[in-house]
């Protein structure tokens, strides 16, 4: 379960700012550099939910199309750290992620259109869909994993 939640966390952090950056400039990740923070809820299939707090650091290359990200998230019962590298080509997003504390890795593929990002996140034994909607300096993230005890994840991040 932790690796699956970690994959969700990474995907969220890696993709959160991409929509705003794409809409505001010709360089998709240009406005992402810096720190973001926020919180959300993980809903489990057994009916209970838990709050999670996250901090993300984004480093964007001078070209603006490649982003390296470090995400740290914690709840009352666990914590994780995820690193990712993403690239935008036109409206396509491609990248990789690693959950460093548990050595879990995978791929991210998707599209960006206006203020919306839609992706598929895959790793060993893990698949999820992720949708990001941007409103100004905040982002609403919805994640729905398949075949896990996590029913859904909802997170709001703001520039720190």
MIGUFI-244111 format. One record per residue (C-alpha): x, y, z. Coordinates in pm, whole numbers, plus 50000, padded with zeros to 5 digits. Layout:
N
<node X="X" Y="Y" Z="Z"/>
...
***
This chain:
160
<node X="50000" Y="50000" Z="50000"/>
<node X="50278" Y="50248" Z="50089"/>
<node X="50444" Y="50213" Z="49748"/>
<node X="50109" Y="50274" Z="49581"/>
<node X="50040" Y="50582" Z="49788"/>
<node X="50398" Y="50699" Z="49726"/>
<node X="50341" Y="50670" Z="49352"/>
<node X="50031" Y="50882" Z="49390"/>
<node X="50223" Y="51143" Z="49584"/>
<node X="50497" Y="51163" Z="49329"/>
<node X="50260" Y="51200" Z="49041"/>
<node X="50073" Y="51474" Z="49216"/>
<node X="50384" Y="51672" Z="49297"/>
<node X="50545" Y="51621" Z="48961"/>
<node X="50245" Y="51738" Z="48764"/>
<node X="50083" Y="51998" Z="48985"/>
<node X="50231" Y="52312" Z="48839"/>
<node X="50249" Y="52208" Z="48477"/>
<node X="49902" Y="52333" Z="48391"/>
<node X="49955" Y="52685" Z="48522"/>
<node X="50293" Y="52713" Z="48355"/>
<node X="50162" Y="52597" Z="48021"/>
<node X="49871" Y="52838" Z="48026"/>
<node X="50080" Y="53139" Z="48132"/>
<node X="50380" Y="53111" Z="47899"/>
<node X="50520" Y="52938" Z="47594"/>
<node X="50753" Y="52741" Z="47823"/>
<node X="50536" Y="52479" Z="47998"/>
<node X="50727" Y="52449" Z="48328"/>
<node X="50856" Y="52809" Z="48344"/>
<node X="50645" Y="52924" Z="48639"/>
<node X="50699" Y="52611" Z="48852"/>
<node X="51043" Y="52678" Z="48996"/>
<node X="51043" Y="52706" Z="49372"/>
<node X="50847" Y="52565" Z="49664"/>
<node X="50485" Y="52453" Z="49690"/>
<node X="50293" Y="52315" Z="49987"/>
<node X="49948" Y="52193" Z="50077"/>
<node X="49732" Y="51920" Z="50215"/>
<node X="49465" Y="51675" Z="50119"/>
<node X="49285" Y="51355" Z="50199"/>
<node X="49342" Y="50989" Z="50115"/>
<node X="49017" Y="50788" Z="50113"/>
<node X="49057" Y="50415" Z="50170"/>
<node X="48826" Y="50147" Z="50031"/>
<node X="48738" Y="50038" Z="50388"/>
<node X="48576" Y="50378" Z="50445"/>
<node X="48834" Y="50560" Z="50656"/>
<node X="49030" Y="50861" Z="50539"/>
<node X="49345" Y="51038" Z="50650"/>
<node X="49487" Y="51390" Z="50608"/>
<node X="49822" Y="51427" Z="50431"/>
<node X="50060" Y="51725" Z="50422"/>
<node X="50301" Y="51779" Z="50133"/>
<node X="50594" Y="52002" Z="50033"/>
<node X="50735" Y="52008" Z="49681"/>
<node X="51049" Y="52169" Z="49538"/>
<node X="51062" Y="52223" Z="49160"/>
<node X="51379" Y="52285" Z="48957"/>
<node X="51310" Y="52384" Z="48597"/>
<node X="51581" Y="52381" Z="48329"/>
<node X="51650" Y="52705" Z="48137"/>
<node X="51460" Y="52566" Z="47837"/>
<node X="51148" Y="52537" Z="48054"/>
<node X="51046" Y="52198" Z="47915"/>
<node X="51220" Y="51974" Z="48171"/>
<node X="51142" Y="51974" Z="48541"/>
<node X="51305" Y="51791" Z="48832"/>
<node X="51094" Y="51762" Z="49143"/>
<node X="51136" Y="51649" Z="49503"/>
<node X="50822" Y="51576" Z="49706"/>
<node X="50792" Y="51499" Z="50077"/>
<node X="50456" Y="51400" Z="50221"/>
<node X="50346" Y="51284" Z="50565"/>
<node X="50032" Y="51180" Z="50743"/>
<node X="49984" Y="51061" Z="51099"/>
<node X="50081" Y="50704" Z="51008"/>
<node X="50350" Y="50728" Z="50734"/>
<node X="50582" Y="50946" Z="50529"/>
<node X="50752" Y="50925" Z="50190"/>
<node X="50987" Y="51108" Z="49957"/>
<node X="50954" Y="51098" Z="49579"/>
<node X="51179" Y="51240" Z="49308"/>
<node X="51074" Y="51281" Z="48947"/>
<node X="51191" Y="51409" Z="48613"/>
<node X="50932" Y="51521" Z="48356"/>
<node X="50948" Y="51657" Z="48004"/>
<node X="50680" Y="51827" Z="47795"/>
<node X="50679" Y="51786" Z="47416"/>
<node X="50391" Y="51975" Z="47259"/>
<node X="50094" Y="51864" Z="47468"/>
<node X="50253" Y="51530" Z="47571"/>
<node X="50401" Y="51473" Z="47918"/>
<node X="50659" Y="51196" Z="47967"/>
<node X="50867" Y="51116" Z="48270"/>
<node X="50988" Y="50888" Z="48545"/>
<node X="50957" Y="50881" Z="48924"/>
<node X="51134" Y="50713" Z="49216"/>
<node X="51010" Y="50676" Z="49572"/>
<node X="51350" Y="50702" Z="49741"/>
<node X="51275" Y="50552" Z="50082"/>
<node X="51129" Y="50230" Z="49937"/>
<node X="51313" Y="50219" Z="49601"/>
<node X="50995" Y="50202" Z="49388"/>
<node X="51007" Y="50340" Z="49031"/>
<node X="50775" Y="50394" Z="48737"/>
<node X="50664" Y="50603" Z="48439"/>
<node X="50428" Y="50896" Z="48386"/>
<node X="50253" Y="50961" Z="48052"/>
<node X="49978" Y="51205" Z="47969"/>
<node X="49858" Y="51522" Z="47806"/>
<node X="49827" Y="51888" Z="47894"/>
<node X="49557" Y="52112" Z="47748"/>
<node X="49489" Y="52462" Z="47872"/>
<node X="49441" Y="52443" Z="48248"/>
<node X="49406" Y="52065" Z="48265"/>
<node X="49647" Y="51774" Z="48291"/>
<node X="49538" Y="51414" Z="48244"/>
<node X="49789" Y="51133" Z="48307"/>
<node X="49844" Y="50766" Z="48362"/>
<node X="50096" Y="50664" Z="48629"/>
<node X="50248" Y="50317" Z="48615"/>
<node X="50496" Y="50124" Z="48825"/>
<node X="50549" Y="49768" Z="48940"/>
<node X="50201" Y="49653" Z="49047"/>
<node X="50055" Y="50005" Z="49033"/>
<node X="49834" Y="50200" Z="48791"/>
<node X="49639" Y="50521" Z="48849"/>
<node X="49473" Y="50804" Z="48662"/>
<node X="49541" Y="51160" Z="48770"/>
<node X="49365" Y="51485" Z="48681"/>
<node X="49501" Y="51830" Z="48772"/>
<node X="49295" Y="52149" Z="48741"/>
<node X="49465" Y="52484" Z="48795"/>
<node X="49297" Y="52798" Z="48930"/>
<node X="49543" Y="53087" Z="48970"/>
<node X="49817" Y="52988" Z="49219"/>
<node X="49638" Y="52679" Z="49347"/>
<node X="49592" Y="52335" Z="49200"/>
<node X="49324" Y="52072" Z="49266"/>
<node X="49443" Y="51716" Z="49214"/>
<node X="49227" Y="51405" Z="49187"/>
<node X="49384" Y="51058" Z="49178"/>
<node X="49202" Y="50728" Z="49130"/>
<node X="49419" Y="50415" Z="49162"/>
<node X="49324" Y="50073" Z="49030"/>
<node X="49335" Y="49751" Z="49231"/>
<node X="49454" Y="49904" Z="49558"/>
<node X="49309" Y="49970" Z="49902"/>
<node X="49322" Y="50343" Z="49821"/>
<node X="48991" Y="50459" Z="49677"/>
<node X="49090" Y="50816" Z="49592"/>
<node X="49327" Y="51100" Z="49674"/>
<node X="49242" Y="51472" Z="49671"/>
<node X="49514" Y="51733" Z="49729"/>
<node X="49532" Y="52116" Z="49711"/>
<node X="49875" Y="52281" Z="49670"/>
<node X="49970" Y="52648" Z="49674"/>
<node X="50293" Y="52827" Z="49598"/>
<node X="50483" Y="52861" Z="49926"/>
***
